[in-house]
Every structure is written in structure tokens, then in C-alpha cells.
Amino acid sequence: MIDLSKCRSEFPALKVKVGQYAAAYFDGAGGTQFPQRVIDAMVSYICQGNANIHGHYLTSQLTDQLILDAREAAAVLLNASSPDEIAFGANMTTMNFALSRALARDLQPGDEIITTDLEHEANRSPWLELREQGFVVKSAPINKEDCTLDYGWLEREINSKTKIVAVGYASNAVGTINDVERVVQLAKEVGAVTVIDAVHYAAHGVIDVQALDCDFLLCSAYKFFGPHVGILYGKRSAFERLRTYKVRPQSPEPPCKFETGTGNFEGLAGVIGAVDFIASLGDELLTGEHSLRERIVAGYEAIEQYERPLFKVLVEGLEAIPGVTLYGLPWDGRRTATVAFTVAGVHASEVARRLGEVGIFVMCGDFYATRLIEVLDLVREGGVIRAGLAPYNTLEEVERLLAAVREIAAQ
Ligand SMILES: Cc1ncc(COP(=O)(O)O)c(C=O)c1O
């Protein structure tokens, strides 16, 4: 089990106050807070390692090594078979646009791409915009009552014309964890390339790209205790085939062929720190010596063990408030500890504003899960209010959130 006070002591942002109220961060799905070790790693690079790459002097050589170390850390995090399967970039959205453009170079007019109604727009818009090049883009519908994907539709629509299947691992709005294993299998049966958006999932569940056998998977370190760095995994064979847009002097080999311009090196130092932080949570469950991968797997287990009972209190507490509607699966369904709700008669932004006033930080709107909010017909209400848990949230914070929502709903 996570040692809560030890875990919380690592996060300086938890000392923030709004007047008399301690900040309660339920906005992890929008970006988690930084543990001190991540901040220290970034500051240390800036103070002692800052340089551009490939120079014949100390700090440049340190930077070259840092990049290799960051690739190694991210490869272990995702269980990639080699650090060369890991590329870094500005953020997931930018990387997915670059990936989609590169993949589209090998498509023919009439070829089909599948995305879903549950996605963040970062995994819809890059594909939808390819319609202008003559490709057919289809979006899998959802079952509105529990916000799960319509797998029957996917089984029917993924066919020999399908060349790319782009699906999220988990919804950043309602927390549904998709059956990505099944979707990857369907895509593989017709030889389609698979692109997985694991941005939301990476904060809550362990990822194993080899077991999943996807071609590409993207995530963003700022959602799992790291800085603002995008991460792309590309299976070696798929990555080698990919015809990226690049500048002439750039290496034609993966992963460098994907990385345009100068990297965010202090961010990469932070990525190593974030992976180390997740592994450190695993140490609470392990005894003796273990590999980094084993510690990471245990780290995610510790996160799940901590978040799930707290999530039960949060969801059941919200369900008990008259006027509150929740979206998605039950608290113990296949979902992350992220809940979306509305309060009857109160605009989502008004609820979020009033919670913010008492130090309870939640997001409202569609969080770029724009299509989902349209499908749920919640645009007029201002979308939903989203409260997501991280391992630094406490029972007392959850109770504060419930009491504040109770008060808003009663008015
Ligand atoms: C599920 C999901 N996909 C993609 C993104 C976009 O990530 P980035 O901000 O790194 O572009 C987000 C960000 O909120 C997200 O939650």
C-alpha cells in the first residue's frame, strides 16, 4: 500500500492554499503534480548539464547520455524491446499529427482509417483532417449508457480497406478503459497499423507494448508525474517503415528520424525522475532486489490499490447526492479512477468555479473529448465536471469535495 504521508511529502505543490483552504488536486487527468525528485532532476540538468547535443565537451556529452537514459527509462516503462523504439516530442498531440502525416504518405485514396467517439481530439482530429486527402475516416460509436465502445461496430467495420486503427487506451473524460487488446487483434487480422493513445491510461495502469503488440503508442509525461514531454513508442518494424517528415541532416533511423528540432532536455531529465517515482511506489509492495520493470509494475499495482477504494467513496458519495448524474461504468468497472458528473440546473463551469473557490481543483467542459460530450448531449450544460484521483489525494479531500458538491446541488 502507498505510504500516503511519504508520498504527499514528495509533492511541494500540495502546500498551495486558496485562502484558508489547502489545495485538493482532482485535476490529475489534466496533469499531475511534480514530485521533488522530478523537479531536482530538471534543475540539476539546467544547472550542470545544459548543452546541445553531439559536442566534444562535457555538458554536451552529458546531454547525449541523458537522452539515451531517458529512452531507456521510457522503454522500460512501456516494456518496449529497445530504447530505439522511443521518440520524444513536444506533446502527444503534436507527435500524433506528425505520425498521422507520415503514415498517410503510404495510403491510397479510398483507404479507411478508424477512430472512435470516445477519443480525445488529439486522436481524432489528425485522422479526420486526412479526409481532405481522399481517405475515408470512420468513428466507432459508443454505448451511451456506460460510455464503452461499440465493439460489434468495430468488428463489422474493420475490414480489408482499413489501413489504420487509432484508439484510446482509456477515456480522459469518463475513465473507460477500452479493450485495446481486442481492437489491436481486429486490426492485425486485416493488416492495419495500430495507434494507441495511452495518455490518460499511463497515469493509472501498467502498459506492456510487447504484450499488446501495437505498432505505435503515445503518452505524455505530464500526466504521470513528469514534465511536459510527449512520448512515442514505435514497434521497430513499423517505425523503420514510417516515412517521417524530417530535415536533411536528421538521422534516417528510428527514433531520431521522428524527432525534429532541439529537444526538451530538462524535460527528459524529468521523464527519468517520473519513471523512478512510479517505481518507488512499487517498492512499498516489494521486498529484496527487483528490476526497474518489476518495480514499475508493482508501482502501478500500488496506485490501483490506493486509488480504487478512494474512488469507491468518491463515486458512491456523488451517486447519493440528489441532482447529480454520473457518466460511465460503475466504480469497480474497467475504468480509471476518473469520474465525470453533472449537477442538475447548474452549469458545469459554475460548479467548477465554486469548488475552486474552496480549494477543490476540478476541470469542467469536454477536455477535448469533444465528440463524447456531443454524443452525450451535454454541450448546453457546459459539458461535465471531472474529478480524477492520483496517489496523493486523500479521503479527507474526497469528503471535502462531496460536501461542497452536496451544498451546490442543494441550492
Ligand atoms: C487521452 C488524451 N489523449 C491525448 C491528450 C493530448 O495530450 P497532449 O497534451 O500531450 O498533447 C490528452 C490530454 O489531455 C489526453 O487526456
The ligand as a MOL file (V3000), in Angstrom:
LIG
                    3D

  0  0  0     0  0            999 V3000
M  V30 BEGIN CTAB
M  V30 COUNTS 16 16 0 0 0
M  V30 BEGIN ATOM
M  V30 1 C -6.4760 10.8410 -23.5830 0
M  V30 2 C -5.6520 12.0200 -24.0290 0
M  V30 3 N -5.1000 11.9910 -25.2410 0
M  V30 4 C -4.3450 12.9890 -25.7060 0
M  V30 5 C -4.1270 14.1090 -24.9580 0
M  V30 6 C -3.2730 15.1940 -25.5010 0
M  V30 7 O -2.0270 15.1370 -24.8840 0
M  V30 8 P -1.0040 16.3270 -25.0120 0
M  V30 9 O -1.4600 17.3900 -24.0830 0
M  V30 10 O 0.2970 15.7200 -24.6090 0
M  V30 11 O -0.9990 16.7740 -26.4250 0
M  V30 12 C -4.7020 14.2120 -23.6910 0
M  V30 13 C -4.5420 15.4240 -22.8810 0
M  V30 14 O -5.3280 15.7440 -22.0510 0
M  V30 15 C -5.4730 13.1340 -23.2110 0
M  V30 16 O -6.0240 13.1570 -21.9860 0
M  V30 END ATOM
M  V30 BEGIN BOND
M  V30 1 1 1 2
M  V30 2 1 2 3
M  V30 3 2 2 15
M  V30 4 2 3 4
M  V30 5 1 4 5
M  V30 6 1 5 6
M  V30 7 2 5 12
M  V30 8 1 6 7
M  V30 9 1 7 8
M  V30 10 2 8 9
M  V30 11 1 8 10
M  V30 12 1 8 11
M  V30 13 1 12 13
M  V30 14 1 12 15
M  V30 15 2 13 14
M  V30 16 1 15 16
M  V30 END BOND
M  V30 END CTAB
M  END
